[in-house]
């Protein structure tokens, strides 16, 4: 889990830095297309961040929850995530 945590934090730092850069571009009235390209990069970075979290959840939290007898709760959470991802 430590590697996943480090990877997640690294990705968050990247996203935060990128957002600060976008804010600066807006403040400096950069060309809209250039700003949009950067927002798309942030969206992809967030998707990668979500993949790291989901992978860790599926590899650790879900099996632990099932072993602890919380099958219905775990499956309900996964169903909620699936619904959110589809919206």
Biopython code that builds the backbone (N, CA, C, O; Angstrom):
import numpy as np
from Bio.PDB.StructureBuilder import StructureBuilder

atoms = [
    (1, "UNK", "N", (0.827, -1.198, 0.000)),
    (1, "UNK", "CA", (0.000, 0.000, 0.000)),
    (1, "UNK", "C", (0.865, 1.252, 0.000)),
    (1, "UNK", "O", (0.450, 2.284, -0.529)),
    (2, "UNK", "N", (2.037, 1.185, 0.573)),
    (2, "UNK", "CA", (2.901, 2.369, 0.648)),
    (2, "UNK", "C", (3.249, 2.894, -0.739)),
    (2, "UNK", "O", (3.250, 4.103, -0.967)),
    (3, "UNK", "N", (3.545, 1.984, -1.666)),
    (3, "UNK", "CA", (3.859, 2.415, -3.024)),
    (3, "UNK", "C", (2.655, 3.106, -3.652)),
    (3, "UNK", "O", (2.810, 4.123, -4.328)),
    (4, "UNK", "N", (1.469, 2.569, -3.438)),
    (4, "UNK", "CA", (0.260, 3.184, -3.976)),
    (4, "UNK", "C", (0.048, 4.561, -3.370)),
    (4, "UNK", "O", (-0.326, 5.503, -4.070)),
    (5, "UNK", "N", (0.286, 4.678, -2.079)),
    (5, "UNK", "CA", (0.119, 5.970, -1.412)),
    (5, "UNK", "C", (1.103, 6.983, -1.975)),
    (5, "UNK", "O", (0.735, 8.122, -2.263)),
    (6, "UNK", "N", (2.347, 6.570, -2.128)),
    (6, "UNK", "CA", (3.360, 7.471, -2.680)),
    (6, "UNK", "C", (3.010, 7.872, -4.112)),
    (6, "UNK", "O", (3.162, 9.033, -4.492)),
    (7, "UNK", "N", (2.550, 6.927, -4.888)),
    (7, "UNK", "CA", (2.153, 7.208, -6.267)),
    (7, "UNK", "C", (0.975, 8.171, -6.290)),
    (7, "UNK", "O", (0.963, 9.115, -7.080)),
    (8, "UNK", "N", (-0.020, 7.941, -5.428)),
    (8, "UNK", "CA", (-1.196, 8.813, -5.373)),
    (8, "UNK", "C", (-0.790, 10.235, -4.976)),
    (8, "UNK", "O", (-1.255, 11.201, -5.583)),
    (9, "UNK", "N", (0.059, 10.370, -3.979)),
    (9, "UNK", "CA", (0.494, 11.701, -3.540)),
    (9, "UNK", "C", (1.299, 12.409, -4.627)),
    (9, "UNK", "O", (1.164, 13.617, -4.821)),
    (10, "UNK", "N", (2.130, 11.657, -5.329)),
    (10, "UNK", "CA", (2.906, 12.232, -6.430)),
    (10, "UNK", "C", (1.973, 12.758, -7.518)),
    (10, "UNK", "O", (2.183, 13.844, -8.060)),
    (11, "UNK", "N", (0.958, 11.987, -7.825)),
    (11, "UNK", "CA", (-0.005, 12.402, -8.845)),
    (11, "UNK", "C", (-0.794, 13.633, -8.394)),
    (11, "UNK", "O", (-1.068, 14.524, -9.198)),
    (12, "UNK", "N", (-1.157, 13.684, -7.113)),
    (12, "UNK", "CA", (-1.866, 14.859, -6.592)),
    (12, "UNK", "C", (-0.997, 16.109, -6.664)),
    (12, "UNK", "O", (-1.481, 17.186, -7.012)),
    (13, "UNK", "N", (0.265, 15.971, -6.341)),
    (13, "UNK", "CA", (1.182, 17.114, -6.450)),
    (13, "UNK", "C", (1.258, 17.622, -7.886)),
    (13, "UNK", "O", (1.261, 18.828, -8.133)),
    (14, "UNK", "N", (1.317, 16.688, -8.820)),
    (14, "UNK", "CA", (1.361, 17.052, -10.236)),
    (14, "UNK", "C", (0.088, 17.801, -10.629)),
    (14, "UNK", "O", (0.145, 18.830, -11.302)),
    (15, "UNK", "N", (-1.054, 17.275, -10.201)),
    (15, "UNK", "CA", (-2.339, 17.899, -10.529)),
    (15, "UNK", "C", (-2.421, 19.302, -9.939)),
    (15, "UNK", "O", (-2.834, 20.243, -10.618)),
    (16, "UNK", "N", (-2.030, 19.441, -8.684)),
    (16, "UNK", "CA", (-2.061, 20.754, -8.037)),
    (16, "UNK", "C", (-1.175, 21.753, -8.772)),
    (16, "UNK", "O", (-1.578, 22.894, -9.000)),
    (17, "UNK", "N", (0.013, 21.332, -9.138)),
    (17, "UNK", "CA", (0.919, 22.208, -9.866)),
    (17, "UNK", "C", (0.352, 22.604, -11.215)),
    (17, "UNK", "O", (0.455, 23.755, -11.640)),
    (18, "UNK", "N", (-0.237, 21.646, -11.866)),
    (18, "UNK", "CA", (-0.825, 21.903, -13.174)),
    (18, "UNK", "C", (-1.976, 22.904, -13.061)),
    (18, "UNK", "O", (-2.113, 23.798, -13.897)),
    (19, "UNK", "N", (-2.795, 22.751, -12.031)),
    (19, "UNK", "CA", (-3.915, 23.678, -11.824)),
    (19, "UNK", "C", (-3.420, 25.092, -11.542)),
    (19, "UNK", "O", (-4.003, 26.066, -12.020)),
    (20, "UNK", "N", (-2.347, 25.203, -10.767)),
    (20, "UNK", "CA", (-1.762, 26.528, -10.528)),
    (20, "UNK", "C", (-1.294, 27.145, -11.843)),
    (20, "UNK", "O", (-1.457, 28.345, -12.065)),
    (21, "UNK", "N", (-0.722, 26.333, -12.698)),
    (21, "UNK", "CA", (-0.290, 26.816, -14.007)),
    (21, "UNK", "C", (-1.456, 27.280, -14.859)),
    (21, "UNK", "O", (-1.357, 28.286, -15.562)),
    (22, "UNK", "N", (-2.558, 26.550, -14.798)),
    (22, "UNK", "CA", (-3.745, 26.944, -15.559)),
    (22, "UNK", "C", (-4.292, 28.259, -15.026)),
    (22, "UNK", "O", (-4.681, 29.131, -15.803)),
    (23, "UNK", "N", (-4.323, 28.406, -13.708)),
    (23, "UNK", "CA", (-4.796, 29.663, -13.113)),
    (23, "UNK", "C", (-3.949, 30.835, -13.619)),
    (23, "UNK", "O", (-4.474, 31.894, -13.963)),
    (24, "UNK", "N", (-2.644, 30.628, -13.656)),
    (24, "UNK", "CA", (-1.744, 31.686, -14.125)),
    (24, "UNK", "C", (-2.022, 32.013, -15.588)),
    (24, "UNK", "O", (-2.019, 33.178, -15.986)),
    (25, "UNK", "N", (-2.261, 30.976, -16.378)),
    (25, "UNK", "CA", (-2.573, 31.196, -17.796)),
    (25, "UNK", "C", (-3.840, 32.029, -17.946)),
    (25, "UNK", "O", (-3.900, 32.931, -18.782)),
    (26, "UNK", "N", (-4.849, 31.728, -17.141)),
    (26, "UNK", "CA", (-6.100, 32.494, -17.204)),
    (26, "UNK", "C", (-5.847, 33.934, -16.781)),
    (26, "UNK", "O", (-6.312, 34.869, -17.432)),
    (27, "UNK", "N", (-5.113, 34.107, -15.693)),
    (27, "UNK", "CA", (-4.812, 35.461, -15.208)),
    (27, "UNK", "C", (-4.064, 36.272, -16.264)),
    (27, "UNK", "O", (-4.279, 37.475, -16.409)),
    (28, "UNK", "N", (-3.187, 35.597, -16.992)),
    (28, "UNK", "CA", (-2.392, 36.276, -18.018)),
    (28, "UNK", "C", (-3.097, 36.289, -19.370)),
    (28, "UNK", "O", (-2.517, 36.710, -20.371)),
    (29, "UNK", "N", (-4.336, 35.834, -19.402)),
    (29, "UNK", "CA", (-5.154, 35.811, -20.605)),
    (29, "UNK", "C", (-4.479, 35.075, -21.768)),
    (29, "UNK", "O", (-4.409, 35.564, -22.896)),
    (30, "UNK", "N", (-3.989, 33.886, -21.442)),
    (30, "UNK", "CA", (-3.373, 33.041, -22.466)),
    (30, "UNK", "C", (-4.441, 32.614, -23.475)),
    (30, "UNK", "O", (-5.641, 32.710, -23.217)),
    (31, "UNK", "N", (-3.983, 32.154, -24.598)),
    (31, "UNK", "CA", (-4.866, 31.701, -25.679)),
    (31, "UNK", "C", (-5.738, 30.550, -25.171)),
    (31, "UNK", "O", (-5.241, 29.609, -24.553)),
    (32, "UNK", "N", (-7.042, 30.638, -25.439)),
    (32, "UNK", "CA", (-8.019, 29.673, -24.917)),
    (32, "UNK", "C", (-7.658, 28.222, -25.255)),
    (32, "UNK", "O", (-7.776, 27.334, -24.411)),
    (33, "UNK", "N", (-7.225, 27.995, -26.473)),
    (33, "UNK", "CA", (-6.887, 26.628, -26.891)),
    (33, "UNK", "C", (-5.741, 26.080, -26.040)),
    (33, "UNK", "O", (-5.751, 24.908, -25.665)),
    (34, "UNK", "N", (-4.767, 26.918, -25.739)),
    (34, "UNK", "CA", (-3.648, 26.478, -24.902)),
    (34, "UNK", "C", (-4.125, 26.123, -23.497)),
    (34, "UNK", "O", (-3.661, 25.147, -22.907)),
    (35, "UNK", "N", (-5.048, 26.914, -22.966)),
    (35, "UNK", "CA", (-5.594, 26.624, -21.637)),
    (35, "UNK", "C", (-6.371, 25.314, -21.667)),
    (35, "UNK", "O", (-6.220, 24.472, -20.781)),
    (36, "UNK", "N", (-7.200, 25.150, -22.688)),
    (36, "UNK", "CA", (-7.988, 23.918, -22.798)),
    (36, "UNK", "C", (-7.100, 22.686, -22.897)),
    (36, "UNK", "O", (-7.412, 21.653, -22.305)),
    (37, "UNK", "N", (-6.008, 22.778, -23.629)),
    (37, "UNK", "CA", (-5.076, 21.647, -23.714)),
    (37, "UNK", "C", (-4.574, 21.261, -22.332)),
    (37, "UNK", "O", (-4.418, 20.079, -22.026)),
    (38, "UNK", "N", (-4.323, 22.259, -21.503)),
    (38, "UNK", "CA", (-3.845, 21.993, -20.146)),
    (38, "UNK", "C", (-4.948, 21.388, -19.273)),
    (38, "UNK", "O", (-4.677, 20.523, -18.440)),
    (39, "UNK", "N", (-6.186, 21.843, -19.464)),
    (39, "UNK", "CA", (-7.277, 21.256, -18.670)),
    (39, "UNK", "C", (-7.480, 19.794, -19.045)),
    (39, "UNK", "O", (-7.792, 18.968, -18.187)),
    (40, "UNK", "N", (-7.304, 19.471, -20.324)),
    (40, "UNK", "CA", (-7.419, 18.070, -20.730)),
    (40, "UNK", "C", (-6.312, 17.231, -20.089)),
    (40, "UNK", "O", (-6.540, 16.082, -19.709)),
    (41, "UNK", "N", (-5.140, 17.796, -19.974)),
    (41, "UNK", "CA", (-4.035, 17.082, -19.314)),
    (41, "UNK", "C", (-4.368, 16.827, -17.844)),
    (41, "UNK", "O", (-4.055, 15.760, -17.315)),
    (42, "UNK", "N", (-4.996, 17.792, -17.186)),
    (42, "UNK", "CA", (-5.383, 17.615, -15.783)),
    (42, "UNK", "C", (-6.446, 16.527, -15.668)),
    (42, "UNK", "O", (-6.397, 15.703, -14.755)),
    (43, "UNK", "N", (-7.398, 16.524, -16.581)),
    (43, "UNK", "CA", (-8.429, 15.486, -16.556)),
    (43, "UNK", "C", (-7.815, 14.094, -16.676)),
    (43, "UNK", "O", (-8.209, 13.171, -15.963)),
    (44, "UNK", "N", (-6.857, 13.951, -17.575)),
    (44, "UNK", "CA", (-6.177, 12.646, -17.728)),
    (44, "UNK", "C", (-5.405, 12.297, -16.456)),
    (44, "UNK", "O", (-5.382, 11.135, -16.049)),
    (45, "UNK", "N", (-4.783, 13.273, -15.836)),
    (45, "UNK", "CA", (-4.039, 13.021, -14.597)),
    (45, "UNK", "C", (-4.984, 12.596, -13.481)),
    (45, "UNK", "O", (-4.644, 11.719, -12.685)),
    (46, "UNK", "N", (-6.159, 13.203, -13.412)),
    (46, "UNK", "CA", (-7.146, 12.804, -12.405)),
    (46, "UNK", "C", (-7.618, 11.381, -12.674)),
    (46, "UNK", "O", (-7.791, 10.600, -11.738)),
    (47, "UNK", "N", (-7.826, 11.038, -13.933)),
    (47, "UNK", "CA", (-8.223, 9.671, -14.267)),
    (47, "UNK", "C", (-7.158, 8.666, -13.823)),
    (47, "UNK", "O", (-7.490, 7.603, -13.300)),
    (48, "UNK", "N", (-5.893, 8.994, -14.027)),
    (48, "UNK", "CA", (-4.808, 8.116, -13.582)),
    (48, "UNK", "C", (-4.801, 7.997, -12.059)),
    (48, "UNK", "O", (-4.585, 6.914, -11.514)),
    (49, "UNK", "N", (-5.039, 9.124, -11.375)),
    (49, "UNK", "CA", (-5.116, 9.127, -9.919)),
    (49, "UNK", "C", (-6.241, 8.196, -9.454)),
    (49, "UNK", "O", (-6.067, 7.415, -8.518)),
    (50, "UNK", "N", (-7.389, 8.291, -10.120)),
    (50, "UNK", "CA", (-8.510, 7.429, -9.774)),
    (50, "UNK", "C", (-8.163, 5.958, -9.994)),
    (50, "UNK", "O", (-8.571, 5.102, -9.210)),
    (51, "UNK", "N", (-7.421, 5.665, -11.044)),
    (51, "UNK", "CA", (-7.018, 4.285, -11.300)),
    (51, "UNK", "C", (-6.153, 3.741, -10.176)),
    (51, "UNK", "O", (-6.311, 2.593, -9.761)),
    (52, "UNK", "N", (-5.235, 4.572, -9.683)),
    (52, "UNK", "CA", (-4.367, 4.153, -8.573)),
    (52, "UNK", "C", (-5.214, 3.837, -7.342)),
    (52, "UNK", "O", (-5.029, 2.804, -6.700)),
    (53, "UNK", "N", (-6.142, 4.734, -7.021)),
    (53, "UNK", "CA", (-6.999, 4.515, -5.847)),
    (53, "UNK", "C", (-7.879, 3.282, -6.018)),
    (53, "UNK", "O", (-8.007, 2.474, -5.099)),
    (54, "UNK", "N", (-8.485, 3.138, -7.191)),
    (54, "UNK", "CA", (-9.372, 1.999, -7.412)),
    (54, "UNK", "C", (-8.602, 0.684, -7.367)),
    (54, "UNK", "O", (-9.066, -0.295, -6.783)),
    (55, "UNK", "N", (-7.432, 0.667, -7.981)),
    (55, "UNK", "CA", (-6.611, -0.553, -7.959)),
    (55, "UNK", "C", (-6.291, -0.957, -6.521)),
    (55, "UNK", "O", (-6.394, -2.130, -6.159)),
    (56, "UNK", "N", (-5.902, 0.023, -5.706)),
    (56, "UNK", "CA", (-5.578, -0.255, -4.308)),
    (56, "UNK", "C", (-6.822, -0.741, -3.562)),
    (56, "UNK", "O", (-6.751, -1.678, -2.766)),
    (57, "UNK", "N", (-7.944, -0.106, -3.824)),
    (57, "UNK", "CA", (-9.189, -0.506, -3.163)),
    (57, "UNK", "C", (-9.554, -1.948, -3.523)),
    (57, "UNK", "O", (-9.922, -2.739, -2.654)),
    (58, "UNK", "N", (-9.447, -2.280, -4.816)),
    (58, "UNK", "CA", (-9.795, -3.634, -5.258)),
    (58, "UNK", "C", (-8.822, -4.685, -4.740)),
    (58, "UNK", "O", (-9.214, -5.822, -4.477)),
    (59, "UNK", "N", (-7.568, -4.312, -4.596)),
    (59, "UNK", "CA", (-6.553, -5.267, -4.141)),
    (59, "UNK", "C", (-6.506, -5.433, -2.631)),
    (59, "UNK", "O", (-6.066, -6.472, -2.140)),
    (60, "UNK", "N", (-6.951, -4.428, -1.887)),
    (60, "UNK", "CA", (-6.800, -4.489, -0.436)),
    (60, "UNK", "C", (-8.133, -4.352, 0.305)),
    (60, "UNK", "O", (-8.520, -5.246, 1.058)),
    (61, "UNK", "N", (-8.822, -3.252, 0.095)),
    (61, "UNK", "CA", (-10.036, -2.971, 0.866)),
    (61, "UNK", "C", (-11.161, -3.953, 0.580)),
    (61, "UNK", "O", (-11.838, -4.400, 1.505)),
    (62, "UNK", "N", (-11.369, -4.293, -0.676)),
    (62, "UNK", "CA", (-12.458, -5.206, -1.030)),
    (62, "UNK", "C", (-12.213, -6.596, -0.431)),
    (62, "UNK", "O", (-13.102, -7.125, 0.236)),
    (63, "UNK", "N", (-11.043, -7.205, -0.644)),
    (63, "UNK", "CA", (-10.833, -8.526, -0.030)),
    (63, "UNK", "C", (-10.919, -8.492, 1.497)),
    (63, "UNK", "O", (-11.448, -9.418, 2.113)),
    (64, "UNK", "N", (-10.394, -7.412, 2.110)),
    (64, "UNK", "CA", (-10.477, -7.299, 3.572)),
    (64, "UNK", "C", (-11.933, -7.231, 4.019)),
    (64, "UNK", "O", (-12.322, -7.894, 4.981)),
    (65, "UNK", "N", (-12.741, -6.425, 3.318)),
    (65, "UNK", "CA", (-14.146, -6.297, 3.677)),
    (65, "UNK", "C", (-14.901, -7.606, 3.547)),
    (65, "UNK", "O", (-15.750, -7.930, 4.378)),
    (66, "UNK", "N", (-14.588, -8.355, 2.502)),
    (66, "UNK", "CA", (-15.251, -9.645, 2.301)),
    (66, "UNK", "C", (-14.834, -10.629, 3.392)),
    (66, "UNK", "O", (-15.670, -11.356, 3.929)),
    (67, "UNK", "N", (-13.550, -10.651, 3.716)),
    (67, "UNK", "CA", (-13.070, -11.528, 4.797)),
    (67, "UNK", "C", (-13.727, -11.179, 6.129)),
    (67, "UNK", "O", (-13.950, -12.049, 6.971)),
    (68, "UNK", "N", (-14.032, -9.905, 6.304)),
    (68, "UNK", "CA", (-14.664, -9.456, 7.553)),
    (68, "UNK", "C", (-16.175, -9.658, 7.538)),
    (68, "UNK", "O", (-16.851, -9.319, 8.510)),
    (69, "UNK", "N", (-16.715, -10.206, 6.449)),
    (69, "UNK", "CA", (-18.139, -10.493, 6.380)),
    (69, "UNK", "C", (-18.999, -9.306, 5.981)),
    (69, "UNK", "O", (-20.205, -9.304, 6.227)),
    (70, "UNK", "N", (-18.394, -8.299, 5.369)),
    (70, "UNK", "CA", (-19.135, -7.105, 4.951)),
    (70, "UNK", "C", (-19.417, -7.130, 3.443)),
    (70, "UNK", "O", (-19.336, -6.104, 2.767)),
    (71, "UNK", "N", (-19.744, -8.302, 2.942)),
    (71, "UNK", "CA", (-19.950, -8.491, 1.499)),
    (71, "UNK", "C", (-20.946, -7.484, 0.919)),
    (71, "UNK", "O", (-20.660, -6.820, -0.078)),
    (72, "UNK", "N", (-22.114, -7.376, 1.550)),
    (72, "UNK", "CA", (-23.160, -6.497, 1.020)),
    (72, "UNK", "C", (-22.692, -5.042, 0.987)),
    (72, "UNK", "O", (-22.946, -4.324, 0.020)),
    (73, "UNK", "N", (-22.022, -4.620, 2.030)),
    (73, "UNK", "CA", (-21.518, -3.236, 2.085)),
    (73, "UNK", "C", (-20.487, -2.989, 0.987)),
    (73, "UNK", "O", (-20.546, -1.979, 0.285)),
    (74, "UNK", "N", (-19.548, -3.914, 0.847)),
    (74, "UNK", "CA", (-18.487, -3.778, -0.155)),
    (74, "UNK", "C", (-19.074, -3.764, -1.561)),
    (74, "UNK", "O", (-18.704, -2.926, -2.383)),
    (75, "UNK", "N", (-19.978, -4.681, -1.835)),
    (75, "UNK", "CA", (-20.595, -4.730, -3.162)),
    (75, "UNK", "C", (-21.443, -3.493, -3.423)),
    (75, "UNK", "O", (-21.489, -3.003, -4.552)),
    (76, "UNK", "N", (-22.110, -2.985, -2.402)),
    (76, "UNK", "CA", (-22.881, -1.750, -2.548)),
    (76, "UNK", "C", (-21.995, -0.567, -2.894)),
    (76, "UNK", "O", (-22.347, 0.257, -3.738)),
    (77, "UNK", "N", (-20.845, -0.488, -2.239)),
    (77, "UNK", "CA", (-19.895, 0.593, -2.540)),
    (77, "UNK", "C", (-19.383, 0.495, -3.971)),
    (77, "UNK", "O", (-19.268, 1.505, -4.665)),
    (78, "UNK", "N", (-19.079, -0.712, -4.406)),
    (78, "UNK", "CA", (-18.603, -0.897, -5.780)),
    (78, "UNK", "C", (-19.684, -0.515, -6.784)),
    (78, "UNK", "O", (-19.392, 0.076, -7.823)),
    (79, "UNK", "N", (-20.927, -0.853, -6.474)),
    (79, "UNK", "CA", (-22.034, -0.487, -7.357)),
    (79, "UNK", "C", (-22.173, 1.037, -7.425)),
    (79, "UNK", "O", (-22.423, 1.589, -8.497)),
    (80, "UNK", "N", (-22.013, 1.710, -6.297)),
    (80, "UNK", "CA", (-22.064, 3.179, -6.272)),
    (80, "UNK", "C", (-20.955, 3.777, -7.131)),
    (80, "UNK", "O", (-21.192, 4.706, -7.903)),
    (81, "UNK", "N", (-19.752, 3.244, -6.994)),
    (81, "UNK", "CA", (-18.630, 3.740, -7.797)),
    (81, "UNK", "C", (-18.890, 3.512, -9.276)),
    (81, "UNK", "O", (-18.607, 4.381, -10.101)),
    (82, "UNK", "N", (-19.424, 2.356, -9.613)),
    (82, "UNK", "CA", (-19.720, 2.060, -11.010)),
    (82, "UNK", "C", (-20.735, 3.069, -11.557)),
    (82, "UNK", "O", (-20.575, 3.584, -12.664)),
    (83, "UNK", "N", (-21.782, 3.344, -10.768)),
    (83, "UNK", "CA", (-22.801, 4.309, -11.195)),
    (83, "UNK", "C", (-22.187, 5.712, -11.372)),
    (83, "UNK", "O", (-22.481, 6.394, -12.353)),
    (84, "UNK", "N", (-21.355, 6.132, -10.444)),
    (84, "UNK", "CA", (-20.717, 7.450, -10.539)),
    (84, "UNK", "C", (-19.821, 7.542, -11.774)),
    (84, "UNK", "O", (-19.779, 8.575, -12.443)),
    (85, "UNK", "N", (-19.115, 6.466, -12.065)),
    (85, "UNK", "CA", (-18.192, 6.460, -13.197)),
    (85, "UNK", "C", (-18.932, 6.551, -14.527)),
    (85, "UNK", "O", (-18.382, 7.031, -15.518)),
    (86, "UNK", "N", (-20.161, 6.096, -14.546)),
    (86, "UNK", "CA", (-20.940, 6.083, -15.791)),
    (86, "UNK", "C", (-21.629, 7.409, -16.060)),
    (86, "UNK", "O", (-22.140, 7.624, -17.159)),
    (87, "UNK", "N", (-21.653, 8.296, -15.087)),
    (87, "UNK", "CA", (-22.357, 9.577, -15.269)),
    (87, "UNK", "C", (-21.487, 10.593, -15.947)),
    (87, "UNK", "O", (-21.922, 11.722, -16.178)),
]
sb = StructureBuilder()
sb.init_structure("model")
sb.init_model(0)
sb.init_chain("A")
sb.init_seg("    ")
for serial, (resi, resn, name, xyz) in enumerate(atoms, 1):
    if name == "N":
        sb.init_residue(resn, " ", resi, " ")
    sb.init_atom(name, np.array(xyz, "f"), 0.0, 1.0, " ", f" {name:<3s}", serial, name[0])
structure = sb.get_structure()
